[in-house]
Structures are given as C-alpha cells and as structure tokens.
Amino acid sequence: MAYVVHNYPHCYSIGCEPNREYTKEAIAKIKEKENFYIALVTSQEFLPFLGFAEIQDQKNLFWLDAHGHGFDWPLAFEVEFITYHYNKSFILIDDFQVPGKPQFSYDISTGRECSYQTIKQHIKNGYQVYYPAYTERTSKTMNLVGWGLLVKDWEVPEELKDILC
Ligand SMILES: C[S@@+](CC[C@H](N)C(=O)[O-])C[C@H]1O[C@@H](n2cnc3c(N)ncnc32)[C@H](O)[C@@H]1O
C-alpha cells in the first residue's frame, strides 16, 4: 500500500489489515499522506462496508494478498464479493498458481491452494483470469512469484502483451 500511496498520489488507496502491529507499521510508512485509509479488520468484515454502490462502475484496482494466517481464509469470499458487486474492476491476486509454469511459486501455506481451481466457482459475472506471459527473472535473489489478474470485458492492450496473457 505504501508503494501505491507514494507513487500514485492522485489515487485514493483503501486497505484492511486485521493485525494491529502490521497496521501500525503500514501507517507509519505513509502517515504524512492524505490519500489513504486503512481499517483494522479482515476483508470479510471490510468489503461489505466499502460503499460499493458509488464506485461499482468505476475502474478500481483490488490487490488481494491475504492468506488468512491467524484469521479466516479470505480469498473465496473476496473474489465472489468483488466480481459480484463490481463491474469494471481489475483484481490482482498475489501468490497465485500459474498453470503450466512451475517456475512461479504460489501460496498453499494454510492448506488452501491459491489457484484458479480453488476459486473458480466464486468468480461471477464473466470475469476472466490472465497470467504472467513471461518466465524471465528480473531479480538475482528473488524467485518468480505467481499472480493472476481477473478482469471482465477486456482485451489485453498491445503494450501489455509481453507481460500478461
Ligand atoms: C502477505 S501479507 C500482505 C502484505 C502486504 N500486502 C504487503 O505487501 O506488505 C498478508 C497479510 O494478510 C493479513 N490477513 C490475513 N487474513 C486476512 C483477512 N481475512 N483479511 C485481511 N487481511 C488478512 C495478514 O495479517 C498479513 O498481514
């Protein structure tokens, strides 16, 4: 969140984190800014209170990166809620399994696989999933980490065809 708040000052960032210490840490990194809001709750508690009626037809970016450690596993709920209520959102899921590309790691730390198979029945309204198109590593120290992007009624723009497919 700190990255987005600092680099996209014209955007308003909203997030939730149920761990008090992590929330304090996140706020400390961006406290001098005014373009953000963080709630100390789970996404299951937070999403229904977001006021989606006002922003459901806007292009929102959701960044889903919670795997539930110490809290209820949220991904199925998050995907179902967002794809049901929002029409034009971009939904990025971090640590997601990339089919056919085993060089990308993905999360399975709580016993729930972070993958299309696990969430497919929760994707509503014709949202489709896109994956990394590349397999090159840009970091010498970090391995490739998988992600998935859910979007609806969208064609991959020419300039992004090297990145996602
Ligand atoms: C991988 S970390 C996210 C880190 C953050 N995106 C960043 O880049 O710094 C996952 C976080 O999700 C939080 N979490 C776990 N279950 C959650 C839930 N149900 N709703 C919201 N957050 C949750 C954890 O407390 C943890 O801090």
The ligand as an SDF file (V2000), in Angstrom:
LIG
                    3D

 27 29  0  0  0  0  0  0  0  0999 V2000
    1.3150  -11.4450    2.5380 C   0  0  0  0  0  0  0  0  0  0  0  0
    0.8320  -10.3510    3.8120 S   0  0  0  0  0  0  0  0  0  0  0  0
    0.4070   -8.8860    2.9570 C   0  0  0  0  0  0  0  0  0  0  0  0
    1.4510   -7.9190    2.9450 C   0  0  0  0  0  0  0  0  0  0  0  0
    1.1600   -6.6210    2.2320 C   0  0  0  0  0  0  0  0  0  0  0  0
    0.3350   -6.7690    1.0540 N   0  0  0  0  0  0  0  0  0  0  0  0
    2.4800   -6.0560    1.8450 C   0  0  0  0  0  0  0  0  0  0  0  0
    2.8600   -6.1850    0.6720 O   0  0  0  0  0  0  0  0  0  0  0  0
    3.1570   -5.5420    2.7160 O   0  0  0  0  0  0  0  0  0  0  0  0
   -0.7490  -10.9670    4.2340 C   0  0  0  0  0  0  0  0  0  0  0  0
   -1.4800  -10.1440    5.2830 C   0  0  0  0  0  0  0  0  0  0  0  0
   -2.8470  -10.5150    5.2570 O   0  0  0  0  0  0  0  0  0  0  0  0
   -3.3570  -10.3700    6.5460 C   0  0  0  0  0  0  0  0  0  0  0  0
   -4.6100  -11.1690    6.6160 N   0  0  0  0  0  0  0  0  0  0  0  0
   -4.7540  -12.4580    6.9710 C   0  0  0  0  0  0  0  0  0  0  0  0
   -6.0520  -12.8030    6.8950 N   0  0  0  0  0  0  0  0  0  0  0  0
   -6.7260  -11.7120    6.4740 C   0  0  0  0  0  0  0  0  0  0  0  0
   -8.0900  -11.4570    6.2010 C   0  0  0  0  0  0  0  0  0  0  0  0
   -9.0190  -12.4010    6.3790 N   0  0  0  0  0  0  0  0  0  0  0  0
   -8.4280  -10.2220    5.7730 N   0  0  0  0  0  0  0  0  0  0  0  0
   -7.4830   -9.2580    5.5940 C   0  0  0  0  0  0  0  0  0  0  0  0
   -6.1630   -9.4490    5.8460 N   0  0  0  0  0  0  0  0  0  0  0  0
   -5.8050  -10.6620    6.2830 C   0  0  0  0  0  0  0  0  0  0  0  0
   -2.2380  -10.8680    7.4540 C   0  0  0  0  0  0  0  0  0  0  0  0
   -2.3550  -10.3350    8.7530 O   0  0  0  0  0  0  0  0  0  0  0  0
   -0.9970  -10.3900    6.7140 C   0  0  0  0  0  0  0  0  0  0  0  0
   -0.5180   -9.1820    7.2250 O   0  0  0  0  0  0  0  0  0  0  0  0
  1  2  1  0
  2  3  1  0
  2 10  1  0
  3  4  1  0
  4  5  1  0
  5  6  1  0
  5  7  1  0
  7  8  2  0
  7  9  1  0
 10 11  1  0
 11 12  1  0
 11 26  1  0
 12 13  1  0
 13 14  1  0
 13 24  1  0
 14 15  1  0
 14 23  1  0
 15 16  2  0
 16 17  1  0
 17 18  1  0
 17 23  2  0
 18 19  1  0
 18 20  2  0
 20 21  1  0
 21 22  2  0
 22 23  1  0
 24 25  1  0
 24 26  1  0
 26 27  1  0
M  CHG  2   2   1   9  -1
M  END
$$$$
